[in-house]
């Protein structure tokens, strides 16, 4: 059990861990086009190489619950954070498909490890303090994503080169994760009982809802600009504004999410998210002018912002299986949604059009938020 006297240090350490995870992942994004040119591959080969990152993450996610039960989350968070810092410059200099694939796999292992461990640590901290904290932690992840992408993009725009850009980012991540170390506590270390069991049906339900949520988030990031451009709402150079507004609204919603959950509870938080989600998707799909579509992206970001934090909290609170294993299942399912989502939306868009595909995303998210009653009942 985490000592209450140390909760403030644990809070800072966990926030830094979430920030580093989001920062590291987003820092890789602007490097993808440069990597494609450097190793001279086509889109198909690049897509296969990018799967190495996902494969490494999934493998690490499945193993982290076992390791966490034995060693606690503290060393895994430190190892995952340092792994991201070490491997990021390797991604910037890998000059063959084999080297890039190997670097992406190692980067994915680091990402998957810290992702599961930091969520387990966050749940333990919530239990100790008796306060909802998960939304605030995930807000730090979102802030890290924005900061990491902006930092690398800024360095590259100044013609500083990918290696210099990633070395600076790695130094910042190292400082952050080392600073987090004293505040992190050995949550989960020495747990008794099984470290792995088959997922209970209640956890599988949460996993499905997490997969849908991450699918929608991934599709919003990958396809929102194209939707706006195809509908002639924005020029090609400004197509990313919708995604930017969605990300900002999601981060803002998470920053205030803990206070909302403390006041109205998990179930009401999910259900109340339905209205802005449905309204937002209707605005995005049917908007005659860009301003209405932009408002729609803001509403979607606010509505979806606290879904994943609530799902992680429910996975940690259930008593049917070890919390670490449940978190690993939820995280793996969510990552599967990210991997499958963009291509699935592309297929639907090819067959029926991008507007209908976005309409389906709105319907899927409504299913998630309206499943709150079933999920809460399953955990009694």
RORO-127361 format. One record per residue: z negated, x negated, y negated of N, C-alpha, C in turn. Coordinates in steps of 0.2 Angstrom, whole numbers, plus 2048, in hexadecimal, padded with zeros to 3 digits. Example, Ala and Ser with C-alpha at 12.3 -4.5 7.8 and 13.67 -1.06 7.14 Angstrom:
<pts>
> n.z n.x n.y ca.z ca.x ca.y c.z c.x c.y
> 7D9 7BE 81C 7D9 7C2 816 7D9 7BE 810
> 7DD 7C0 80B 7DC 7BC 805 7D9 7C0 800
</pts>
This chain:
<pts>
> n.z n.x n.y ca.z ca.x ca.y c.z c.x c.y
> 800 7FC 806 800 800 800 800 7FC 7FA
> 804 7FE 7F5 804 7FA 7EF 7FE 7FB 7EA
> 7FB 7F6 7E8 7F5 7F6 7E4 7F7 7F9 7DD
> 7F3 7FF 7DB 7F5 802 7D5 7F4 7FD 7CF
> 7F0 7F8 7CF 7EF 7F4 7C9 7F5 7F0 7C8
> 7FA 7EF 7CD 800 7EB 7CC 806 7F0 7CB
> 805 7F6 7CA 80B 7FA 7CA 810 7F9 7C4
> 80D 7F7 7BE 811 7F5 7B8 815 7EF 7BA
> 813 7EA 7BD 817 7E4 7BF 81C 7E6 7C4
> 81A 7EA 7C8 81F 7ED 7CD 825 7F1 7CA
> 823 7F5 7C5 828 7F9 7C1 82D 7F4 7BE
> 82B 7EF 7BB 82F 7EB 7B7 834 7E7 7BD
> 831 7E5 7C2 834 7E1 7C7 83A 7E5 7CA
> 838 7EC 7CC 83D 7F0 7CF 842 7F2 7CA
> 841 7F3 7C4 846 7F4 7BF 84B 7EE 7BE
> 848 7E8 7BE 84D 7E2 7BE 851 7E2 7C5
> 84E 7E4 7CA 852 7E4 7D0 858 7E9 7D0
> 857 7EF 7CE 85C 7F4 7CD 861 7F1 7C8
> 85F 7EE 7C3 864 7EC 7BE 868 7E6 7C0
> 865 7E2 7C4 869 7DC 7C7 86E 7DF 7CC
> 86D 7E4 7D0 871 7E6 7D5 877 7EA 7D2
> 876 7EE 7CC 87B 7F1 7C9 880 7EC 7C5
> 87C 7E7 7C2 880 7E2 7BE 884 7DE 7C2
> 882 7DB 7C8 886 7D7 7CD 88C 7DB 7CF
> 88B 7E1 7D1 891 7E5 7D4 896 7E6 7CF
> 894 7E8 7C9 899 7E9 7C3 89C 7E3 7C1
> 899 7DD 7C1 89C 7D7 7BF 8A2 7D5 7C3
> 8A2 7D7 7C9 8A8 7D6 7CD 8AE 7DA 7CB
> 8AD 7E0 7C9 8B3 7E4 7C7 8B8 7E1 7C3
> 8B7 7DE 7BD 8BC 7DB 7B9 8BF 7D5 7BC
> 8BC 7D3 7C1 8BF 7CD 7C5 8C4 7CE 7CA
> 8C5 7D5 7CC 8C9 7D7 7D1 8D1 7D5 7CF
> 8D3 7D7 7C9 8DA 7D6 7C8 8DC 7CE 7C8
> 8D7 7CA 7C6 8D8 7C3 7C5 8D8 7C0 7CC
> 8D4 7C3 7D1 8D4 7C1 7D8 8DA 7C2 7DB
> 8DD 7C8 7DA 8E3 7CA 7DD 8E9 7C5 7DB
> 8E9 7C3 7D5 8EE 7BE 7D2 8ED 7B7 7D5
> 8E7 7B5 7D6 8E5 7AE 7D8 8E7 7AD 7DF
> 8E6 7B2 7E3 8E7 7B1 7EA 8EE 7B4 7EC
> 8F2 7B7 7E7 8F8 7B9 7E8 8F9 7BE 7EE
> 8F6 7C4 7EE 8F6 7C9 7F3 8F9 7D0 7F0
> 8FB 7D4 7F5 8FD 7DB 7F2 8F7 7DF 7F2
> 8F8 7E6 7F0 8F3 7EA 7F0 8F0 7EC 7F7
> 8F4 7EC 7FC 8F2 7EE 802 8ED 7E8 805
> 8EF 7E2 804 8EA 7DD 806 8E4 7DC 802
> 8E5 7DE 7FC 8DF 7DE 7F7 8DA 7E3 7FA
> 8DD 7E9 7FB 8D8 7EE 7FE 8D5 7ED 804
> 8D8 7E9 808 8D5 7E7 80F 8CF 7E2 80D
> 8D0 7DD 808 8CB 7D9 807 8C5 7DC 803
> 8C7 7E1 7FF 8C1 7E4 7FC 8BD 7E8 801
> 8BF 7EA 807 8BB 7ED 80C 8B6 7E8 80F
> 8B7 7E1 80E 8B2 7DD 810 8AC 7DD 80D
> 8AC 7DF 806 8A6 7E0 802 8A2 7E6 805
> 8A6 7EC 806 8A3 7F2 809 8A0 7F1 810
> 8A4 7ED 814 8A1 7EB 81B 89B 7E7 81B
> 89B 7E2 817 895 7DE 816 88F 7E2 813
> 890 7E7 80F 88B 7EB 80C 888 7F0 811
> 88C 7F3 815 88A 7F7 81A 886 7F4 820
> 888 7EE 822 885 7EA 827 87E 7E8 825
> 87D 7E6 81E 877 7E4 81B 872 7EA 81B
> 875 7F0 819 871 7F6 818 86E 7F8 81E
> 872 7F8 824 86F 7FA 82A 86A 7F5 82D
> 86A 7EF 82B 865 7EA 82D 85F 7E9 829
> 860 7EB 822 85A 7EA 81E 854 7EE 81F
> 855 7F4 822 84F 7F8 824 84B 7F5 829
> 84E 7F2 82E 84A 7EE 833 847 7E8 830
> 84A 7E4 82C 847 7DE 829 842 7E0 824
> 843 7E6 820 83E 7E8 81C 837 7EA 81F
> 838 7ED 825 832 7EF 829 82E 7E9 82B
> 831 7E3 82C 82E 7DD 82E 82B 7D9 828
> 830 7D8 823 82E 7D3 81E 82C 7D6 817
> 82E 7DD 816 82D 7E0 810 833 7DF 80B
> 833 7E3 806 839 7E3 802 839 7DD 7FD
> 834 7DA 7FB 834 7D5 7F6 839 7CF 7F8
> 838 7CC 7FE 83D 7C6 7FF 844 7C9 800
> 845 7CF 802 84C 7D1 803 84F 7D3 7FC
> 84B 7D5 7F7 84E 7D6 7F0 850 7D0 7ED
> 84B 7CB 7EE 84C 7C4 7EB 853 7C1 7EE
> 853 7C1 7F5 859 7BE 7F8 85F 7C2 7F6
> 85F 7C8 7F6 865 7CC 7F4 867 7CB 7ED
> 863 7CA 7E8 864 7C9 7E1 867 7C2 7E1
> 864 7BD 7E4 866 7B6 7E3 86D 7B5 7E7
> 86E 7B9 7EC 875 7B9 7F0 87A 7BC 7EB
> 879 7C1 7E7 87E 7C3 7E3 87F 7BE 7DE
> 87A 7BB 7DB 87B 7B5 7D6 87F 7B0 7D9
> 87E 7AE 7DF 881 7A8 7E2 889 7AA 7E3
> 88A 7B0 7E6 891 7B1 7E8 895 7B3 7E3
> 893 7B6 7DD 897 7B8 7D8 89C 7B3 7D6
> 89A 7AD 7D4 89F 7A7 7D2 8A4 7A6 7D8
> 8A1 7A6 7DE 8A6 7A5 7E4 8AC 7AA 7E4
> 8AA 7B0 7E2 8B0 7B5 7E1 8B5 7B3 7DC
> 8B2 7B0 7D7 8B7 7AE 7D1 8BB 7A8 7D3
> 8BA 7A4 7D8 8BE 79E 7D9 8C1 79E 7E0
> 8BF 7A3 7E4 8C2 7A4 7EB 8CA 7A4 7EA
> 8CD 79F 7EE 8D5 79E 7EC 8D9 7A0 7F3
> 8D6 7A3 7F8 8DA 7A5 7FE 8D7 7AC 800
> 8DB 7B0 803 8D8 7B6 806 8D2 7B5 80A
> 8D2 7B0 80F 8CC 7AF 813 8C6 7AE 80F
> 8C7 7A9 80A 8C1 7A7 806 8BE 7AD 802
> 8C3 7B1 7FF 8C1 7B7 7FB 8BE 7BC 800
> 8C1 7BD 806 8BE 7C2 80A 8B7 7C0 80D
> 8B6 7BA 80E 8AF 7B7 810 8AA 7B8 80A
> 8AC 7B6 804 8A8 7B7 7FE 8A6 7BE 7FD
> 8AB 7C3 7FE 8A9 7CA 7FD 8A5 7CC 802
> 8A5 7CA 808 8A1 7CC 80D 89A 7CA 80C
> 899 7C4 80A 892 7C1 808 88F 7C5 802
> 894 7C6 7FD 892 7CA 7F7 88F 7D1 7F9
> 893 7D4 7FE 891 7DA 800 88A 7DB 804
> 889 7D5 808 883 7D5 80B 87D 7D4 806
> 87E 7D0 801 879 7D0 7FC 878 7D7 7F8
> 87D 7DA 7F7 87D 7E0 7F3 879 7E6 7F8
> 87B 7E6 7FE 878 7EB 803 871 7EA 804
> 86F 7E4 804 868 7E2 805 864 7E4 7FF
> 866 7E2 7F9 861 7E4 7F4 861 7EB 7F2
> 867 7EE 7F4 868 7F6 7F3 862 7FA 7F7
> 862 7F8 7FD 85D 7FC 801 856 7FA 7FF
> 855 7F3 7FF 84E 7F1 7FE 84B 7F3 7F7
> 84F 7F3 7F2 84C 7F5 7EB 84B 7FD 7EB
> 84F 801 7EF 84D 808 7F0 847 809 7F4
> 846 805 7F9 83F 806 7FD 83A 804 7F8
> 83A 7FE 7F5 835 7FC 7F0 833 801 7EB
> 839 805 7E8 838 80A 7E3 834 810 7E6
> 835 812 7EC 832 817 7EF 82A 815 7F0
> 829 80F 7F3 822 80D 7F3 81E 80D 7ED
> 822 80B 7E7 81F 80B 7E1 81D 812 7DE
> 822 817 7E0 821 81E 7DE 81B 821 7E2
> 81A 81F 7E8 814 821 7EC 80E 81F 7E9
> 80E 819 7E7 808 816 7E5 806 819 7DE
> 80A 81A 7D9 809 81C 7D3 808 824 7D2
> 80B 827 7D7 80B 82E 7D7 810 831 7D2
> 814 82D 7CF 819 82F 7CA 820 82F 7CC
> 825 833 7CA 82C 833 7CB 82F 82D 7C7
> 832 828 7CB 834 822 7C7 83B 821 7C9
> 83E 824 7CE 844 822 7D1 84A 823 7CC
> 84A 828 7C8 850 829 7C3 850 823 7BE
> 84A 821 7BC 84A 81B 7B7 84D 815 7BA
> 84B 814 7C1 84E 80E 7C4 855 80E 7C5
> 858 814 7C7 85F 815 7C7 863 814 7C1
> 85F 816 7BB 862 815 7B5 863 80E 7B3
> 85E 80A 7B5 85F 802 7B5 865 800 7B8
> 866 803 7BE 86C 801 7C2 873 802 7BE
> 873 809 7BB 878 80B 7B7 879 806 7B1
> 874 804 7AE 874 800 7A8 876 7F9 7AA
> 874 7F7 7B0 877 7F0 7B2 87E 7F0 7B4
> 881 7F6 7B6 888 7F7 7B7 88C 7F6 7B1
> 88A 7FA 7AC 88D 7F9 7A5 88D 7F2 7A2
> 887 7EF 7A3 886 7E9 7A0 88A 7E3 7A3
> 88A 7E4 7AA 88E 7DF 7AE 895 7DF 7AD
> 898 7E5 7AD 89F 7E6 7AB 8A1 7E4 7A4
> 89C 7E6 79F 89E 7E4 798 89D 7DC 797
> 899 7D9 79B 898 7D2 79A 89E 7CE 79C
> 8A0 7CF 7A2 8A6 7CC 7A5 8AC 7CD 7A1
> 8AD 7D4 7A0 8B3 7D6 79C 8B3 7D2 795
> 8AD 7D1 792 8AD 7CE 78B 8AE 7C7 78C
> 8AB 7C3 791 8AD 7BC 792 8B4 7BB 793
> 8B7 7BF 798 8BE 7BE 799 8C3 7BF 793
> 8C1 7C4 78F 8C5 7C6 789 8C4 7C0 784
> 8BF 7BC 784 8BE 7B6 780 8C2 7B0 783
> 8C5 7B1 789 8C9 7AC 78C 8C4 7A6 78F
> 8BE 7A8 791 8BA 7A3 794 8BA 7A2 79B
> 8BF 7A6 79E 8C0 7A5 7A5 8BB 7A8 7AA
> 8BE 7AA 7B0 8B9 7AD 7B5 8B4 7A9 7B8
> 8B4 7A2 7B9 8AF 79E 7BB 8A9 79E 7B6
> 8AB 79D 7B0 8A6 79C 7AB 8A2 7A3 7AA
> 8A6 7A8 7AA 8A3 7AF 7A9 89E 7B1 7AF
> 8A0 7AF 7B5 89C 7B1 7BB 896 7AC 7BB
> 896 7A6 7B9 891 7A1 7B9 88B 7A4 7B4
> 88E 7A6 7AE 889 7A9 7A9 885 7AF 7AC
> 889 7B3 7AF 887 7B9 7B2 882 7B8 7B8
> 883 7B3 7BC 87F 7B1 7C1 878 7AE 7BE
> 879 7AA 7B9 873 7A7 7B6 86E 7AD 7B4
> 871 7B2 7B0 86D 7B8 7AE 86A 7BC 7B4
> 86E 7BD 7B9 86B 7C0 7BF 866 7BC 7C2
> 866 7B6 7C3 861 7B1 7C6 85B 7B2 7C2
> 85B 7B1 7BB 856 7B2 7B7 852 7B9 7B8
> 856 7BE 7B8 853 7C5 7B9 850 7C6 7BF
> 853 7C3 7C5 850 7C5 7CB 84A 7C0 7CD
> 84A 7BA 7CA 844 7B6 7CA 83E 7B8 7C6
> 840 7BB 7C0 83B 7BF 7BC 838 7C5 7C0
> 83C 7C8 7C4 83A 7CE 7C7 835 7CC 7CD
> 836 7C6 7D0 832 7C4 7D6 82A 7C5 7D5
> 827 7C3 7D0 820 7C3 7D0 81D 7CB 7D0
> 821 7CF 7CD 81F 7D6 7CD 821 7DA 7D3
> 825 7D7 7D8 827 7DB 7DE 821 7DA 7E3
> 820 7DF 7E7 81B 7DF 7EB 81E 7E0 7F2
> 81A 7DE 7F7 81C 7DE 7FE 81C 7E5 801
> 820 7E9 7FE 820 7F0 800 823 7F1 807
> 820 7F4 80C 823 7F5 813 821 7EF 817
> 81F 7E9 815 81E 7E4 81A 818 7E6 81F
> 81A 7E4 825 815 7E4 82B 814 7EC 82D
> 819 7F0 82C 819 7F7 82E 819 7F7 835
> 815 7FC 838 814 7FD 83F 819 802 841
> 81B 802 848 81F 808 84A 826 805 84A
> 82B 80A 84C 832 809 84D 835 807 846
> 839 801 846 83D 7FF 840 844 803 840
> 846 806 845 84C 809 845 84C 80F 84A
> 84E 815 848 84E 81B 84C 854 81F 84A
> 857 823 84E 85C 827 84D 85B 82C 847
> 85F 82D 842 85E 831 83C 85C 838 83E
> 857 83B 83B 855 842 83C 85A 846 838
> 85A 84C 83A 85F 851 837 85E 852 830
> 858 851 82D 856 852 826 859 84C 822
> 858 846 825 85B 840 822 862 840 822
> 865 843 828 86C 843 828 86F 848 822
> 86B 84D 821 86D 852 81C 86D 84E 815
> 868 84B 814 868 847 80D 86D 842 80D
> 86F 83F 813 874 83A 813 87B 83D 811
> 87C 843 814 883 846 813 883 848 80B
> 87E 84A 808 87D 84C 801 87E 845 7FD
> 87B 840 7FF 87C 839 7FC 884 837 7FC
> 887 838 802 88E 836 803 892 83A 7FE
> 891 840 7FD 895 844 7F9 894 842 7F2
> 88E 841 7F0 88C 83F 7E9 88F 838 7E7
> 88F 834 7EB 892 82D 7EA 89A 82E 7EA
> 89C 832 7EE 8A4 833 7EF 8A6 836 7E8
> 8A2 83B 7E5 8A4 83D 7DF 8A3 838 7D9
> 89E 834 7D9 89D 82F 7D4 8A3 82A 7D4
> 8A4 828 7DA 8AA 823 7DB 8B1 826 7D9
> 8B2 82C 7DB 8B8 82F 7D9 8B9 830 7D1
> 8B3 832 7CE 8B3 832 7C7 8B5 82C 7C3
> 8B2 826 7C6 8B3 820 7C3 8BA 81D 7C4
> 8BD 81F 7CA 8C4 81D 7CC 8CA 821 7C9
> 8C8 828 7C8 8CE 82C 7C7 8CD 830 7C0
> 8C8 82F 7BD 8C7 833 7B7 8CC 831 7B1
> 8CE 82B 7B1 8D3 828 7AC 8DA 82B 7AD
> 8DB 82B 7B4 8E2 82D 7B5 8E3 835 7B4
> 8DE 838 7B5 8DE 840 7B4 8DF 841 7AC
> 8DB 83D 7A8 8DC 83E 7A1 8E3 83C 79F
> 8E6 837 7A1 8EC 834 79F 8F2 839 7A2
> 8F1 83B 7A8 8F6 840 7AB 8F7 846 7A7
> 8F1 849 7A5 8F1 84F 7A1 8F3 84E 79A
> 8F4 848 798 8F6 846 791 8F0 848 78C
> 8EA 847 78E 8E4 848 78A 8E3 842 786
> 8E4 83C 789 8E3 836 786 8E8 831 787
> 8E9 82C 783 8EE 827 784 8EC 822 78A
> 8F0 81F 78D 8EE 81A 792 8E9 815 790
> 8E9 813 78A 8E4 80E 788 8DD 810 788
> 8DD 817 787 8D6 81A 786 8D4 81E 78C
> 8D7 81E 791 8D6 822 797 8CF 821 79A
> 8CC 81B 799 8C5 819 79C 8C0 81C 798
> 8C1 820 792 8BC 823 78E 8B8 828 792
> 8BB 82C 796 8B8 831 79A 8B3 82E 79F
> 8B5 828 7A3 8B1 825 7A7 8AB 822 7A4
> 8AC 81F 79E 8A6 81C 79A 8A1 822 798
> 8A4 827 796 89F 82D 794 89B 82F 79A
> 89F 830 79F 89B 832 7A6 896 82D 7A7
> 897 826 7A7 892 821 7A9 88C 821 7A4
> 88E 822 79D 888 822 798 884 828 799
> 887 82E 79A 883 834 79C 87F 834 7A2
> 881 831 7A7 87D 830 7AD 877 82B 7AC
> 878 826 7A8 873 821 7A7 86E 825 7A3
> 870 829 79E 86B 82C 799 867 831 79D
> 86B 835 7A2 867 83A 7A6 862 837 7AA
> 863 831 7AD 85F 82E 7B1 859 82B 7AD
> 85A 829 7A7 854 826 7A3 84F 82C 7A2
> 851 832 7A1 84D 837 7A0 84B 83B 7A6
> 84E 839 7AC 84D 83D 7B2 846 83D 7B5
> 843 838 7B4 83C 838 7B7 837 83D 7B4
> 838 83D 7AD 834 842 7A9 836 849 7AB
> 83D 84A 7AD 83F 851 7AF 83C 853 7B6
> 83D 84E 7BA 83A 84F 7C1 833 850 7C1
> 82F 84D 7BD 828 84E 7BD 826 854 7BA
> 82A 857 7B6 829 85E 7B3 82B 864 7B7
> 831 863 7BB 834 869 7BE 835 868 7C6
> 834 861 7C8 835 860 7CF 83C 85E 7D1
> 83C 85C 7D8 843 859 7DA 848 85F 7DB
> 845 865 7DE 84A 86A 7E0 84D 86D 7D9
> 849 86F 7D4 84B 872 7CE 850 86D 7CB
> 84E 866 7CB 853 861 7C8 85A 861 7CB
> 85A 862 7D1 861 862 7D5 864 869 7D3
> 861 86E 7D3 864 875 7D2 867 875 7CB
> 862 873 7C6 864 874 7BF 86A 86F 7BD
> 86C 86A 7C2 871 866 7C1 878 869 7C2
> 878 86F 7C6 87E 873 7C8 882 875 7C2
> 87E 878 7BD 882 87B 7B7 886 876 7B3
> 883 870 7B1 887 86B 7AD 88C 868 7B1
> 88B 868 7B8 891 865 7BC 897 86A 7BD
> 895 870 7BE 89B 875 7BF 89E 876 7B8
> 89A 876 7B3 89D 877 7AC 8A1 871 7AA
> 89F 86B 7AC 8A2 865 7AA 8A9 864 7AE
> 8A9 866 7B4 8AF 865 7B8 8B4 86A 7B6
> 8B2 870 7B4 8B7 875 7B1 8BA 873 7AB
> 8B6 870 7A6 8B8 86D 7A0 8BD 867 7A1
> 8BC 863 7A6 8C0 85D 7A7 8C7 860 7AA
> 8C7 865 7AE 8CD 867 7B2 8D1 86B 7AD
> 8CE 86F 7A9 8D1 874 7A5 8D2 873 79E
> 8CF 86E 79C 8CF 86C 794 8D6 86C 791
> 8D7 86F 78C 8DD 86F 788 8DD 869 784
> 8D8 866 782 8D7 861 77D 8D2 85B 780
> 8D3 855 77D 8CF 850 780 8C7 851 77F
> 8C6 854 779 8BF 855 777 8BB 859 77C
> 8BE 85E 77F 8BB 862 784 8BA 85E 78A
> 8BF 85B 78C 8BF 857 792 8B9 851 792
> 8B8 84E 78C 8B3 849 78B 8AC 84C 78B
> 8AB 852 789 8A5 856 78A 8A4 857 791
> 8A9 859 795 8A8 85A 79C 8A6 854 79F
> 8A8 84E 79E 8A6 848 7A1 89F 847 7A0
> 89D 848 799 895 848 798 891 84C 79C
> 893 852 79D 88F 857 7A1 88F 855 7A8
> 895 853 7AB 895 851 7B2 890 84B 7B3
> 890 846 7AE 88B 840 7AF 884 843 7AE
> 882 847 7AA 87C 84A 7A9 879 84D 7AF
> 87E 852 7B2 87C 856 7B8 87B 852 7BE
> 87F 84D 7BF 87F 849 7C5 87A 843 7C5
> 877 842 7BF 873 83B 7BE 86D 83B 7C3
> 86A 840 7C4 864 83F 7C8 864 841 7CF
> 86A 843 7D1 86B 845 7D8 869 83F 7DD
> 86C 839 7DC 86B 834 7E1 863 832 7E0
> 860 831 7DB 859 830 7DB 855 835 7DE
> 856 83B 7DE 853 840 7E1 854 840 7E9
> 85A 83E 7EB 85B 83E 7F2 858 838 7F5
> 857 832 7F1 854 82C 7F4 84C 82E 7F4
> 84A 832 7EF 842 833 7F0 841 838 7F6
> 845 83D 7F7 844 841 7FD 844 83D 803
> 849 838 804 849 834 80A 843 830 80B
> 840 82E 805 83A 82A 806 834 82E 807
> 834 835 806 82E 839 807 82E 83C 80E
> 834 83D 811 834 840 817 830 83C 81C
> 82D 840 822 829 83D 826 82C 83C 82D
> 832 83E 82E 835 83E 835 838 837 837
> 839 833 833 83B 82C 835 838 827 82F
> 838 820 831 836 81B 82C 83A 81C 826
> 836 81B 820 83A 81C 81A 83F 816 819
> 83E 810 81B 843 80B 81A 849 80D 81E
> 849 810 824 84F 811 828 852 817 824
> 84F 81C 822 852 822 81E 856 81F 818
> 853 81B 814 856 818 80E 85C 815 810
> 85C 811 816 862 80D 818 868 812 81A
> 866 817 81D 86B 81D 81F 86E 820 819
> 86A 822 814 86C 825 80E 871 820 80A
> 86F 81A 809 872 815 806 879 814 809
> 879 813 810 87F 812 813 884 818 813
> 881 81E 813 885 824 813 888 824 80C
> 884 822 807 887 822 800 88C 81D 7FF
> 88C 818 802 891 812 801 897 815 805
> 896 818 80A 89C 81B 80E 8A0 820 809
> 89C 824 806 89F 828 801 8A3 825 7FC
> 8A1 81F 7F9 8A4 81B 7F4 8AB 818 7F7
> 8AA 816 7FD 8B0 813 800 8B6 818 802
> 8B4 81E 804 8B8 823 806 8BB 827 801
> 8B6 829 7FC 8B8 82D 7F6 8BE 82C 7F3
> 8BF 826 7F0 8C5 825 7EB 8CC 826 7EF
> 8CC 824 7F5 8D2 825 7F9 8D3 82C 7FB
> 8CD 830 7FD 8CE 837 7FF 8D0 83B 7F9
> 8CE 83A 7F3 8D0 83D 7ED 8D7 83C 7EC
> 8D9 835 7ED 8E0 834 7EC 8E5 838 7F1
> 8E3 839 7F7 8E7 83D 7FC 8E7 844 7F9
> 8E1 847 7F7 8E2 84E 7F5 8E6 84F 7EF
> 8E5 84A 7EA 8E9 84A 7E4 8F1 849 7E5
> 8F3 845 7EA 8FA 845 7EC 8FC 84B 7EF
> 8F8 84F 7F3 8FA 855 7F6 8FA 85B 7F1
> 8F5 85C 7ED 8F4 862 7E9 8F3 860 7E2
> 8F3 85A 7E0 8F2 859 7D8 8EB 856 7D7
> 8EA 852 7D2 8E4 84F 7D0 8DF 854 7CD
> 8E2 85A 7CA 8DD 85F 7C7 8D9 862 7CC
> 8DD 864 7D2 8DA 868 7D7 8D5 863 7DB
> 8D7 85C 7DB 8D2 858 7DE 8CB 857 7DA
> 8CC 857 7D4 8C6 857 7D0 8C2 85E 7D0
> 8C5 863 7D1 8C2 86A 7D2 8BE 86A 7D9
> 8C1 866 7DE 8BD 866 7E4 8B7 861 7E3
> 8B7 85C 7DF 8B2 858 7DE 8AC 85C 7DB
> 8AE 861 7D6 8A9 865 7D3 8A6 86A 7D9
> 8AA 86C 7DD 8A7 871 7E2 8A2 86D 7E7
> 8A4 867 7E9 8A0 863 7ED 899 861 7EA
> 899 85F 7E4 893 85E 7E0 88F 864 7E0
> 892 86A 7DF 88E 870 7DF 88A 871 7E5
> 88E 870 7EB 88B 870 7F2 885 86C 7F2
> 885 866 7EF 87F 861 7F0 879 864 7EC
> 87A 866 7E6 875 868 7E2 872 86F 7E4
> 876 873 7E7 874 87A 7EA 871 879 7F1
> 871 873 7F4 86E 872 7FA 867 870 7F9
> 864 870 7F3 85D 86E 7F2 858 872 7F6
> 859 878 7F6 854 87C 7FA 854 87A 801
> 85A 87A 804 85A 878 80B 857 871 80D
> 858 86C 808 856 865 809 84E 865 808
> 84B 869 803 844 869 803 841 86D 809
> 844 872 80B 841 875 811 841 871 817
> 846 86D 818 847 868 81E 842 863 81E
> 83E 862 818 83A 85C 818 832 85E 818
> 831 865 819 82A 867 81A 827 865 820
</pts>
